[in-house]
Amino acid sequence: MHRTWHLLAASFLVLSTRSQHEELQKLLDQARELERQRSEVQTRIDRLKMDVLRDDLKRWGWPALRDGEVVVQHAAHALVYSEAHEQALWTAHIVTPEVATGGLARIDSFKVDPLVPTGTAVTADYWNSGYDRGHLVPSADMRWTYEALYPTYYYSNVSPQLPELNRESWADLEDWVRRSVTYTGRRLYVVTGPVLETDLPKLNNPGHVNEVSIPRLFYKVVADLDGPEKKGIAFVMRNGANENPTISYAVPIDSVEKLTGLDFFHALDDEIEARIESMRDPKSWYGPGDPFFKEVEPLKAPLPKGLFNTVQAKYHVGKTVTVCGTVVSSRKTAKAKAIYLNFDRQHPHQDFYATIWEYNGPNFSYDPETYLVDKRVCVTGKVSIYDDIPRISVNNENGITFFDELVR
């Protein structure tokens, strides 16, 4: 009797185990099918999204075409190629909120653009030239889908940029645009290009194949056409070191039109076009939470009376000078027992700051931590440097003056 029960129990366990295994396999098969369907739907979404981007870009974002100009249309950006200069006359794309989550890696393998019938520059043109292959449409703007990312590595999207531009101020400008999209949640229309002139020098490294022009200037034109109030801004940077913060290079769009001869956002109503193309104030482009939202432009150099702005402070380490700027924020630290006044940009991004040690507090008739914020002031003292940021320690109230009073 007992043996019979043991056999029945063993049989039940075998059947039970087999049943669970089959159920598990069934669920795994369902999960794989759901993943396949999800991937298929996502692919369709990405393609439809790019169809929408291309249609919107063509309708609103392309500069007006001139006689003989032909648009090369890629998955998520467009361009007009200049055969005479072996680079794009302009590129146009839309930066979308997906830029905040796109995680595809850089490709870093540049190719000839198969859609440019006259051919493009090639690797040999740039090899050992001393110039970077500077992206016009940033690859980081397209890391949300491989179909959009890959064409940014065509030579039609490349222009010779000195490393001091491409890896520094130009990269900062591209980040500025992405930050605006990330923190406002709105798409931005962007047109980017070199300023192409007739007398530009050429890349002449040994082994070059094409005559690639070296631009002296680059521009980026940006428009918010989706927000409640349409707005525009542009930037122009020279092909070299640009030591000021990004917003210092902001200009009205219509000034870039005069510089290049291009007509941007011509499909807009004339009144709206004229309004957005006259703007250049960066303030409205900062969304909630943007760490640079209180950033202001450094005072324009050269300043009168031997004064220096915050960008120039780094050239005077070890000297006693007067540095002027806007106190955008302050902070007090119990550990260091000091008040820090951040000029023009907030910590930790500032180019210069002033320190008031706690024991010097009685030397002030006001509370510098609160009273000086949002005011343009000048501090006088010996410039030192800490963590690569120049600073001046102020001992008393006489070391701080208001800029407007000082330059009267």
Secondary structure per residue as TSV (DSSP state, phi and psi in degrees):
chain	resnum	aa	ss	phi	psi
A	1	M	-	360.0	-49.3
A	2	H	H	-60.3	-39.0
A	3	R	H	-62.5	-39.8
A	4	T	H	-61.7	-44.1
A	5	W	H	-63.2	-40.2
A	6	H	H	-61.1	-42.2
A	7	L	H	-65.3	-40.7
A	8	L	H	-64.7	-42.1
A	9	A	H	-64.1	-44.5
A	10	A	H	-61.8	-40.9
A	11	S	H	-64.2	-41.4
A	12	F	H	-61.8	-41.9
A	13	L	H	-63.5	-40.8
A	14	V	H	-62.8	-46.2
A	15	L	H	-64.1	-41.1
A	16	S	H	-63.8	-44.0
A	17	T	H	-63.3	-43.0
A	18	R	H	-62.8	-40.1
A	19	S	H	-65.8	-42.2
A	20	Q	H	-64.9	-41.3
A	21	H	H	-60.3	-44.9
A	22	E	H	-65.0	-39.3
A	23	E	H	-65.4	-42.1
A	24	L	H	-61.6	-44.9
A	25	Q	H	-62.6	-38.1
A	26	K	H	-62.7	-43.3
A	27	L	H	-66.7	-39.5
A	28	L	H	-63.0	-41.3
A	29	D	H	-62.7	-40.3
A	30	Q	H	-64.9	-40.8
A	31	A	H	-63.4	-41.7
A	32	R	H	-63.4	-40.1
A	33	E	H	-66.7	-40.7
A	34	L	H	-63.5	-39.4
A	35	E	H	-65.5	-39.2
A	36	R	H	-63.7	-42.9
A	37	Q	H	-65.2	-41.8
A	38	R	H	-60.8	-44.4
A	39	S	H	-63.0	-40.6
A	40	E	H	-64.4	-43.5
A	41	V	H	-65.1	-41.5
A	42	Q	H	-63.3	-39.0
A	43	T	H	-62.3	-42.2
A	44	R	H	-65.3	-39.7
A	45	I	H	-61.7	-47.5
A	46	D	H	-61.3	-40.8
A	47	R	H	-68.2	-41.5
A	48	L	H	-66.2	-37.9
A	49	K	H	-61.2	-42.8
A	50	M	H	-68.6	-33.7
A	51	D	H	-60.9	-43.6
A	52	V	H	-64.1	-44.2
A	53	L	H	-60.7	-44.3
A	54	R	H	-63.2	-42.9
A	55	D	H	-65.1	-45.8
A	56	D	H	-64.6	-40.8
A	57	L	I	-64.4	-44.0
A	58	K	I	-64.0	-39.8
A	59	R	I	-71.4	-41.0
A	60	W	I	-117.0	-26.4
A	61	G	I	-99.6	-21.7
A	62	W	S	-71.5	136.1
A	63	P	-	-62.0	156.9
A	64	A	-	-60.3	133.6
A	65	L	-	-81.6	141.7
A	66	R	-	-105.6	168.3
A	67	D	T	-53.4	130.8
A	68	G	T	85.5	-8.8
A	69	E	-	-82.6	133.5
A	70	V	-	-122.3	130.6
A	71	V	E	-83.8	131.4
A	72	V	E	-97.3	117.9
A	73	Q	E	-104.7	117.6
A	74	H	-	-102.9	-175.7
A	75	A	S	-55.4	-44.3
A	76	A	S	-136.5	11.6
A	77	H	E	-148.9	160.6
A	78	A	E	-130.1	162.0
A	79	L	E	-159.1	161.1
A	80	V	E	-116.5	126.0
A	81	Y	E	-94.2	136.6
A	82	S	E	-102.1	106.5
A	83	E	T	-65.3	-33.6
A	84	A	T	-63.6	-28.9
A	85	H	T	-112.6	-3.8
A	86	E	T	53.7	48.2
A	87	Q	E	-168.1	171.3
A	88	A	E	-72.0	140.1
A	89	L	E	-70.2	-41.4
A	90	W	E	-155.3	156.2
A	91	T	E	-126.2	149.2
A	92	A	E	-135.3	137.5
A	93	H	E	-155.6	171.6
A	94	I	E	-118.3	126.3
A	95	V	E	-89.1	124.4
A	96	T	-	-109.2	162.6
A	97	P	G	-58.3	-18.9
A	98	E	G	-62.2	-13.9
A	99	V	G	-60.3	-24.8
A	100	A	G	-75.6	-21.6
A	101	T	T	-117.7	-9.8
A	102	G	-	-62.1	125.2
A	103	G	-	-120.0	12.6
A	104	L	-	-67.3	144.2
A	105	A	-	-77.6	157.6
A	106	R	-	-58.9	151.9
A	107	I	-	-95.0	-46.9
A	108	D	-	55.8	33.6
A	109	S	-	-132.5	99.7
A	110	F	-	-82.3	141.9
A	111	K	B	-131.5	157.9
A	112	V	-	-67.9	138.1
A	113	D	-	-77.6	115.5
A	114	P	T	-71.9	-12.2
A	115	L	T	-93.2	-5.5
A	116	V	-	-91.9	109.0
A	117	P	T	-64.8	-27.0
A	118	T	T	-86.2	-3.9
A	119	G	-	87.6	159.4
A	120	T	-	-121.5	-179.1
A	121	A	-	-61.7	165.5
A	122	V	-	-132.1	173.2
A	123	T	H	-57.7	-40.3
A	124	A	H	-60.0	-27.0
A	125	D	H	-67.7	-31.2
A	126	Y	H	-99.5	-17.4
A	127	W	T	-61.7	124.9
A	128	N	T	56.5	31.1
A	129	S	S	-89.9	-15.7
A	130	G	S	87.7	-1.7
A	131	Y	-	-113.9	142.2
A	132	D	E	-77.8	156.0
A	133	R	E	-85.5	89.8
A	134	G	E	-80.2	123.9
A	135	H	E	-67.2	138.7
A	136	L	S	-89.2	-56.4
A	137	V	S	-83.6	115.7
A	138	P	-	-64.3	134.6
A	139	S	G	-62.3	-31.9
A	140	A	G	-65.6	-20.9
A	141	D	G	-74.0	-13.8
A	142	M	G	-119.9	18.3
A	143	R	T	-79.3	9.6
A	144	W	T	-86.3	-15.4
A	145	T	-	-156.4	138.7
A	146	Y	H	-63.0	-34.4
A	147	E	H	-62.1	-32.6
A	148	A	H	-85.1	-33.0
A	149	L	H	-70.1	-46.5
A	150	Y	G	-55.4	-45.7
A	151	P	G	-67.4	-12.8
A	152	T	G	-71.5	-9.8
A	153	Y	G	-100.8	13.8
A	154	Y	B	-78.9	149.0
A	155	Y	G	-66.9	-14.0
A	156	S	G	-68.9	-16.4
A	157	N	G	-105.1	16.4
A	158	V	E	-120.3	142.9
A	159	S	E	-141.4	146.6
A	160	P	E	-67.9	118.5
A	161	Q	E	-126.6	135.3
A	162	L	-	-65.1	147.1
A	163	P	H	-54.9	-34.0
A	164	E	H	-63.5	-25.4
A	165	L	I	-88.9	-58.3
A	166	N	I	-58.1	-41.5
A	167	R	I	-92.7	-7.6
A	168	E	I	-123.4	-92.8
A	169	S	I	-65.6	-35.4
A	170	W	H	-68.6	-40.1
A	171	A	H	-63.6	-37.5
A	172	D	H	-64.2	-38.7
A	173	L	H	-65.0	-43.1
A	174	E	H	-61.6	-40.3
A	175	D	H	-63.1	-38.8
A	176	W	H	-58.6	-43.7
A	177	V	H	-65.2	-46.1
A	178	R	H	-63.6	-38.4
A	179	R	H	-62.5	-41.0
A	180	S	H	-60.4	-44.0
A	181	V	H	-64.6	-44.0
A	182	T	H	-62.8	-44.6
A	183	Y	H	-88.4	-18.3
A	184	T	H	-97.9	-22.4
A	185	G	-	75.0	15.0
A	186	R	-	-116.5	146.8
A	187	R	-	-67.4	151.9
A	188	L	E	-128.1	134.6
A	189	Y	E	-85.5	129.7
A	190	V	E	-131.1	129.6
A	191	V	E	-119.1	127.8
A	192	T	E	-131.1	144.9
A	193	G	E	-175.1	170.9
A	194	P	E	-85.4	154.6
A	195	V	-	-87.5	106.2
A	196	L	-	-95.1	122.5
A	197	E	-	-122.4	168.2
A	198	T	T	-76.7	-23.2
A	199	D	T	-108.6	25.7
A	200	L	-	-71.4	142.9
A	201	P	-	-68.6	166.2
A	202	K	B	-119.0	154.5
A	203	L	-	-66.5	125.5
A	204	N	-	-130.1	33.0
A	205	N	-	-66.4	151.3
A	206	P	T	-57.3	132.9
A	207	G	T	93.6	-0.4
A	208	H	-	-66.1	149.4
A	209	V	-	-105.8	-40.2
A	210	N	S	-113.7	161.0
A	211	E	-	-91.8	90.6
A	212	V	-	-92.7	121.6
A	213	S	B	-72.4	147.8
A	214	I	-	-106.1	104.5
A	215	P	-	-66.6	149.4
A	216	R	S	-89.1	-27.2
A	217	L	E	-136.1	152.9
A	218	F	E	-129.8	150.2
A	219	Y	E	-129.2	155.9
A	220	K	E	-140.6	123.4
A	221	V	E	-110.4	131.5
A	222	V	E	-129.8	137.0
A	223	A	E	-138.5	137.1
A	224	D	E	-101.3	104.3
A	225	L	-	-105.6	-1.1
A	226	D	S	-100.8	-21.5
A	227	G	S	-72.5	171.2
A	228	P	S	-61.6	-26.8
A	229	E	S	-131.6	113.6
A	230	K	-	-63.4	141.5
A	231	K	E	-149.3	163.3
A	232	G	E	-144.7	160.7
A	233	I	E	-160.9	157.0
A	234	A	E	-141.2	165.1
A	235	F	E	-139.2	142.0
A	236	V	E	-130.0	128.1
A	237	M	E	-129.9	146.8
A	238	R	E	-83.5	155.5
A	239	N	S	-79.8	77.9
A	240	G	S	172.7	-156.0
A	241	A	-	-74.1	132.0
A	242	N	-	-126.1	98.3
A	243	E	-	-82.9	-15.4
A	244	N	S	-78.8	161.3
A	245	P	-	-59.9	158.5
A	246	T	G	-50.6	-45.8
A	247	I	G	-66.1	-15.2
A	248	S	G	-67.4	-18.2
A	249	Y	G	-102.3	12.3
A	250	A	E	-71.5	137.5
A	251	V	E	-141.2	162.7
A	252	P	-	-68.9	149.8
A	253	I	H	-60.9	-37.1
A	254	D	H	-65.2	-22.6
A	255	S	H	-71.6	-30.9
A	256	V	H	-72.4	-34.3
A	257	E	H	-60.5	-41.5
A	258	K	H	-67.0	-34.8
A	259	L	H	-71.7	-35.9
A	260	T	H	-108.8	-20.4
A	261	G	-	81.4	4.1
A	262	L	-	-87.1	155.2
A	263	D	-	-116.3	105.0
A	264	F	T	-89.3	146.9
A	265	F	T	51.3	40.1
A	266	H	T	-70.3	-17.7
A	267	A	T	-78.3	-13.5
A	268	L	S	-71.8	158.2
A	269	D	-	-54.0	139.6
A	270	D	H	-55.8	-40.1
A	271	E	H	-66.7	-42.7
A	272	I	H	-66.5	-43.1
A	273	E	H	-58.8	-45.9
A	274	A	H	-63.4	-37.5
A	275	R	H	-68.5	-49.6
A	276	I	H	-71.0	-26.4
A	277	E	T	-82.6	-4.1
A	278	S	T	-99.9	-5.0
A	279	M	-	-81.5	152.6
A	280	R	-	-155.5	9.0
A	281	D	-	-79.3	118.4
A	282	P	G	-72.3	-14.7
A	283	K	G	-55.6	-41.7
A	284	S	G	-74.3	-2.6
A	285	W	G	-94.4	0.0
A	286	Y	-	-96.0	123.7
A	287	G	-	-90.3	167.9
A	288	P	T	-56.6	130.7
A	289	G	T	92.3	-9.6
A	290	D	-	-64.7	122.0
A	291	P	T	-64.4	-12.5
A	292	F	T	-102.6	14.0
A	293	F	T	-62.8	-22.1
A	294	K	T	-100.2	9.9
A	295	E	-	-62.0	136.5
A	296	V	-	-127.3	160.6
A	297	E	-	-73.5	138.6
A	298	P	-	-58.8	150.7
A	299	L	-	-57.7	138.3
A	300	K	-	-71.4	123.2
A	301	A	S	-83.7	154.0
A	302	P	S	-80.0	140.8
A	303	L	-	-84.5	154.8
A	304	P	G	-74.3	167.3
A	305	K	G	59.0	28.5
A	306	G	G	73.0	18.9
A	307	L	-	-84.1	160.8
A	308	F	E	-128.6	149.7
A	309	N	E	-88.8	178.9
A	310	T	T	-68.5	-29.8
A	311	V	T	-70.1	-32.5
A	312	Q	G	-78.9	-14.1
A	313	A	G	-56.8	-35.0
A	314	K	G	-65.8	-17.6
A	315	Y	G	-87.4	1.7
A	316	H	G	-127.3	25.7
A	317	V	B	-60.2	131.6
A	318	G	T	90.8	-5.8
A	319	K	S	-109.5	154.5
A	320	T	E	-93.7	113.5
A	321	V	E	-140.2	177.5
A	322	T	E	-115.1	122.1
A	323	V	E	-113.3	133.9
A	324	C	E	-123.3	145.9
A	325	G	E	-178.6	-171.4
A	326	T	E	-101.0	127.1
A	327	V	E	-78.7	104.6
A	328	V	E	-89.9	-20.5
A	329	S	E	-163.2	163.4
A	330	S	E	-139.8	159.1
A	331	R	E	-152.0	145.5
A	332	K	E	-116.2	133.0
A	333	T	E	-118.5	128.1
A	334	A	T	-69.5	-33.7
A	335	K	T	-65.3	-47.6
A	336	A	T	-84.3	-14.3
A	337	K	T	55.9	55.5
A	338	A	E	-152.9	159.3
A	339	I	E	-105.8	132.3
A	340	Y	E	-111.1	127.3
A	341	L	E	-104.9	114.6
A	342	N	E	-92.7	124.4
A	343	F	E	-98.2	129.6
A	344	D	S	70.0	-38.6
A	345	R	S	-137.7	150.3
A	346	Q	-	-75.3	156.7
A	347	H	T	-60.3	136.7
A	348	P	T	-100.8	24.7
A	349	H	S	-101.3	-0.2
A	350	Q	-	-67.9	153.3
A	351	D	S	-92.0	-14.5
A	352	F	-	-162.2	146.7
A	353	Y	E	-147.6	161.4
A	354	A	E	-115.0	145.4
A	355	T	E	-116.4	132.8
A	356	I	E	-122.0	108.9
A	357	W	E	-71.8	149.1
A	358	E	G	-54.4	-39.5
A	359	Y	G	-69.5	-12.0
A	360	N	G	-94.0	0.2
A	361	G	G	-53.2	-44.1
A	362	P	G	-62.8	-12.6
A	363	N	G	-83.1	5.3
A	364	F	-	-119.2	136.4
A	365	S	S	-85.0	-5.2
A	366	Y	S	-133.7	169.1
A	367	D	-	-88.1	103.5
A	368	P	H	-63.3	-23.6
A	369	E	H	-64.2	-34.2
A	370	T	H	-108.9	-36.5
A	371	Y	H	-69.2	-31.8
A	372	L	T	-91.1	-11.4
A	373	V	T	-65.4	136.1
A	374	D	T	73.0	14.7
A	375	K	S	-113.0	149.1
A	376	R	E	-88.0	116.0
A	377	V	E	-132.2	163.7
A	378	C	E	-123.1	136.9
A	379	V	E	-117.8	139.5
A	380	T	E	-116.1	133.9
A	381	G	E	165.9	-175.0
A	382	K	E	-84.0	127.9
A	383	V	E	-80.6	123.7
A	384	S	E	-117.8	177.5
A	385	I	E	-135.5	137.8
A	386	Y	E	-141.9	126.7
A	387	D	T	52.7	40.5
A	388	D	T	68.8	10.6
A	389	I	E	-115.3	123.4
A	390	P	E	-69.9	149.8
A	391	R	E	-151.8	161.9
A	392	I	E	-129.9	132.0
A	393	S	E	-90.9	126.1
A	394	V	-	-104.7	125.5
A	395	N	-	-90.4	-27.3
A	396	N	S	-156.6	176.1
A	397	E	G	-61.1	-28.4
A	398	N	G	-67.3	-17.5
A	399	G	G	-82.4	-3.9
A	400	I	E	-124.6	126.8
A	401	T	E	-130.6	159.3
A	402	F	E	-87.9	131.5
A	403	F	H	-54.6	-47.2
A	404	D	H	-62.9	-33.3
A	405	E	H	-74.7	-33.9
A	406	L	H	-71.9	-29.8
A	407	V	T	-101.2	7.4
A	408	R	-	-57.5	360.0
